[in-house]
Amino acid sequence: MMLAAELRLRGVDVVVLEREERPSPLVRSLGLHPRSVEILDMRGLLERFLALGRRYPDAVGRFAGIAPPHPVELDSAHAYLLGIPQTVTDRLLEEHAIELGAVVRRGADVVGLEQESDGVTVELADGERLRSRWLVGCDGGRSLVRRELGVGFPGEPARTEWLLGEVEVTMPAEEVAAISDEVRRTHRGFGIGPAADGLFRAVVPAASVAEDRTVPPTLDEFRAQLRAYAGTDFGARSPRALSRFTDATRLADRCRAGRVLLAGDAAHVHPPLGGQGLNLGIQDAFNLGWKLAAEAGGGAPDGLLDSYETERRPVAEQVLSLTRAQSVLIDPEPGPQAVRRLLTELMAVDGVGRLLAEQVSGLGIRYDLGEGPELLGRRLRDLPLPDGRLYERMRDGRGLLLDRTGRLEAAGWAGRVGVVADAGLPIAESAVLLRPDGYVAWIGDDQAGLTAALRSWFGAD
């Protein structure tokens, strides 16, 4: 939905094919990290999310559940975890995409695809065939699109499985909380707490890794595992949803094959520790949207669309490493717990907690854009401008030149790049050029360098 909205923002016709007839009631993700919150602000969506979520400043900086001994100060106006159920995030992003003109077709199950030099044809389960110029597979870890392309998905198979359920409980809420806190002292992969609509959301390790993880657990299986870890099943009954997830870690060999691309879990899966999966997918879409729109519109410079893979694949590799490390650190065995105690001590060292927080939150990403100042390739935080805020100025989806010199020109790219020229801009650099996704593409004060950067990222003038 994020990708559909980004494409529509730039006038590209979009159809979203969604297999499910209706949105899933199961809450998998519980929050959005600071970089995702910044993205929402850059598209004018943040107030909608804040109205339905809750800010948790103290949750920023936690790694494998370890709270840093000192508050972590992040270079962001949104240095908090936004607690909001994934079901709400999904709904708000879908509404945003539809408002911009995206067509969302539910109950549209893609069963095959054929790619030609000038387009892609997909076949639906009912026999209907649809043709487009481009296709993006956002269809999850078991992606049919990825399999049809023959793209490899190497990595580490699942070693641990968890059961996730939203259920009614008969036990009083205070007693549930007390038991959960006690169990989590030794089993950090366990948790149960209030969810929406009077239900409780529970996560518990499974007895083993299921052969077919598409088959949801039964209520009896779920209750048995609750009893095994907590000594009680809390009176769990009437489940709204039950599912499985694992610590499998895999990364697609490539994110593009001709006119077909992969994003989100279709390109990478990893353990759920740190809550980075949904955030990683949103940020994939934000990186890809403006590039694919430029390619579809015929004005993309050479290599722009390929930069999606060269930029996002290393980010995914780092997230896979971070989540795998966190999954080890919650293991109750003595070895992992010894490492956990050591890391807890190290987080008191200046900079360690901040480094981990920046990596988990997405704020520490730096794309490799060549040699240059430290800011090159990094996102720029929101800043006050003479006529508002930086992120407000970026809501039209264009790039933006911040010019303190007052003598730089970008008139040839007026439809693709806005300009704010003011000697009082709150930046240390003479001028910076921001891409539509908010990352710094150029820093300098010479027209020739700026012109080259504009052509490199936004095409011919």
Long-range contacts (C-beta under 8 A, 24 or more apart in sequence): 1-90, 1-93, 1-94, 1-96, 1-97, 1-102, 1-104, 2-93, 2-97, 2-281, 2-282, 2-285, 2-286, 2-289, 3-136, 3-138, 3-263, 3-285, 3-288, 3-289, 3-292, 4-97, 4-100, 4-102, 4-104, 5-43, 5-93, 5-96, 5-97, 5-100, 5-102, 5-289, 6-285, 6-286, 6-288, 6-289, 6-290, 6-293, 6-397, 7-102, 7-289, 7-292, 7-293, 7-296, 8-97, 8-100, 8-101, 8-102, 9-43, 9-100, 9-289, 9-293, 9-396, 9-397, 10-289, 10-290, 10-293, 10-294, 10-297, 10-397, 11-293, 11-297, 12-292, 12-293, 12-296, 12-297, 14-97, 14-101, 14-102, 14-103, 15-102, 15-103, 15-104, 15-105, 15-130, 15-132, 16-97, 16-102, 16-103, 16-104, 16-105, 17-105, 17-108, 17-110, 17-122, 17-124, 17-130, 18-104, 18-105, 18-106, 18-107, 18-108, 19-107, 19-108, 19-109, 19-110, 19-139, 20-106, 20-107, 21-106, 21-107, 22-106, 23-87, 23-90, 23-91, 23-94, 24-87, 24-90, 24-241, 25-87, 25-166, 25-240, 25-241, 26-87, 26-164, 26-166, 26-240, 26-241, 26-243, 27-85, 27-86, 27-87, 27-166, 27-195, 27-196, 27-201, 28-86, 28-164, 28-243, 28-245, 28-272, 28-277, 28-278, 29-85, 29-86, 29-89, 29-275, 29-277, 29-278, 29-279, 30-83, 30-84, 30-85, 30-86, 30-275, 31-56, 31-59, 31-81, 31-82, 31-83, 31-84, 31-275, 32-81, 32-82, 32-84, 32-89, 32-278, 32-279, 32-282, 33-60, 33-81, 33-275, 33-276, 33-279, 33-360, 33-361, 33-362, 34-60, 34-74, 34-76, 34-78, 34-79, 34-80, 34-81, 34-361, 34-362, 34-363, 35-76, 35-279, 35-283, 35-361, 35-362, 35-363, 35-365, 35-379, 36-82, 36-278, 36-279, 36-282, 36-283, 36-362, 37-78, 37-80, 37-82, 38-76, 38-77, 38-78, 38-379, 38-381, 38-382, 38-391, 38-438, 39-282, 39-283, 39-286, 39-438, 41-77, 41-78, 41-382, 41-391, 42-391, 42-394, 42-395, 42-438, 43-96, 43-395, 44-392, 44-395, 45-92, 45-96, 46-78, 48-92, 49-82, 49-84, 49-88, 49-89, 49-92, 50-82, 52-84, 52-88, 52-92, 53-82, 53-83, 53-84, 53-88, 54-82, 54-83, 54-84, 55-80, 55-81, 55-82, 55-83, 56-80, 56-81, 56-82, 56-83, 57-81, 59-83, 60-357, 60-361, 61-353, 61-354, 61-356, 61-357, 62-360, 63-274, 63-322, 63-326, 63-329, 63-343, 63-347, 63-356, 63-357, 63-360, 64-188, 64-273, 64-274, 64-325, 64-326, 64-329, 64-330, 64-340, 64-343, 65-188, 65-330, 66-329, 66-340, 66-343, 66-344, 66-347, 68-347, 68-353, 68-357, 69-347, 69-348, 69-353, 70-348, 70-353, 72-353, 72-354, 72-357, 73-354, 74-354, 74-357, 74-358, 74-361, 74-363, 75-363, 75-381, 76-361, 76-363, 76-381, 76-382, 77-381, 77-382, 78-382, 81-275, 85-195, 85-196, 86-278, 89-278, 110-139, 110-144, 110-145, 111-144, 112-144, 112-148, 113-145, 113-148, 113-260, 115-257, 115-258, 115-259, 115-260, 117-258, 119-259, 120-259, 120-260, 133-259, 133-296, 134-259, 134-260, 134-261, 134-292, 134-295, 134-296, 135-259, 135-260, 135-261, 136-260, 136-261, 136-262, 136-263, 136-288, 136-292, 137-260, 137-261, 137-262, 137-263, 137-266, 138-263, 138-264, 138-266, 138-281, 138-285, 139-266, 140-264, 140-265, 140-266, 141-248, 141-250, 141-265, 141-266, 141-269, 142-214, 143-262, 143-265, 143-266, 145-260, 145-262, 145-266, 146-252, 146-262, 146-266, 146-267, 149-257, 149-260, 150-257, 151-252, 151-253, 151-254, 151-257, 151-262, 152-252, 152-253, 153-250, 153-251, 153-252, 153-253, 154-250, 154-251, 154-253, 155-248, 155-249, 155-250, 155-251, 155-269, 155-320, 156-248, 156-249, 156-250, 156-324, 157-248, 158-209, 158-213, 158-246, 158-247, 158-248, 159-209, 159-246, 159-247, 160-189, 160-205, 160-206, 160-209, 160-246, 160-247, 160-327, 161-205, 161-206, 161-208, 161-209, 161-210, 161-213, 161-244, 161-245, 161-246, 161-247, 162-189, 162-203, 162-204, 162-205, 162-206, 162-244, 162-245, 162-246, 162-272, 163-202, 163-203, 163-204, 163-205, 163-206, 163-217, 163-221, 163-222, 163-225, 163-242, 163-243, 163-244, 164-201, 164-202, 164-203, 164-241, 164-242, 164-243, 164-244, 164-245, 165-201, 165-202, 165-217, 165-222, 165-236, 165-239, 165-241, 165-242, 165-243, 166-195, 166-199, 166-200, 166-201, 166-202, 166-239, 166-240, 166-241, 167-199, 167-200, 167-202, 167-219, 167-222, 167-236, 167-237, 167-238, 167-239, 167-240, 168-198, 168-199, 168-200, 168-235, 168-236, 168-237, 168-238, 169-200, 169-234, 169-235, 169-236, 169-237, 170-234, 170-235, 170-237, 171-232, 171-234, 171-235, 176-200, 176-234, 179-230, 179-231, 179-232, 179-234, 180-230, 183-229, 183-230, 186-332, 187-229, 187-332, 188-330, 188-332, 189-330, 190-229, 190-230, 192-226, 192-230, 192-234, 197-240, 199-240, 200-234, 200-236, 202-226, 202-234, 202-236, 204-228, 204-229, 204-230, 205-229, 206-244, 209-246, 210-244, 213-244, 213-245, 213-246, 216-242, 216-243, 216-244, 217-242, 217-243, 217-244, 218-242, 245-272, 246-271, 247-271, 247-324, 247-327, 249-320, 249-323, 249-324, 251-313, 251-316, 251-317, 251-320, 254-309, 255-308, 255-309, 255-312, 255-313, 256-305, 256-306, 256-308, 256-309, 261-288, 261-292, 261-308, 263-288, 267-312, 267-313, 267-316, 268-316, 268-319, 268-320, 270-319, 270-320, 270-323, 270-324, 271-323, 271-324, 271-326, 271-327, 272-323, 273-323, 273-326, 273-327, 273-330, 274-322, 274-323, 274-326, 274-360, 276-319, 276-322, 276-323, 276-360, 276-362, 279-362, 280-315, 280-316, 280-319, 280-362, 283-312, 283-315, 283-362, 284-312, 286-437, 287-311, 287-312, 287-437, 288-312, 290-397, 290-435, 290-436, 290-437, 294-458, 294-459, 299-416, 299-458, 299-459, 299-460, 300-459, 301-455, 301-456, 301-457, 301-458, 301-459, 301-460, 304-457, 304-459, 310-368, 311-367, 311-368, 314-368, 315-365, 318-359, 322-359, 322-360, 367-439, 369-441, 372-443, 373-429, 373-443, 375-429, 375-432, 375-440, 375-443, 376-440, 376-441, 376-442, 376-443, 377-439, 377-440, 378-439, 378-440, 379-437, 379-438, 379-439, 379-440, 380-432, 380-434, 380-438, 380-439, 380-440, 383-425, 383-426, 383-427, 384-426, 385-420, 385-422, 385-425, 386-420, 386-422, 386-424, 387-420, 391-438, 393-418, 393-420, 394-434, 394-436, 394-438, 397-436, 398-436, 399-433, 399-434, 399-435, 399-436, 399-441, 399-457, 399-458, 400-433, 400-434, 401-431, 401-432, 401-433, 401-434, 401-450, 402-427, 402-431, 402-432, 402-433, 402-434, 403-430, 403-431, 404-429, 404-430, 404-431, 405-430, 405-431, 405-445, 407-447, 408-445, 408-447, 408-450, 409-447, 409-450, 410-450, 410-454, 412-454, 412-461, 413-454, 413-458, 413-461, 416-458, 416-459, 417-454, 417-458, 433-457
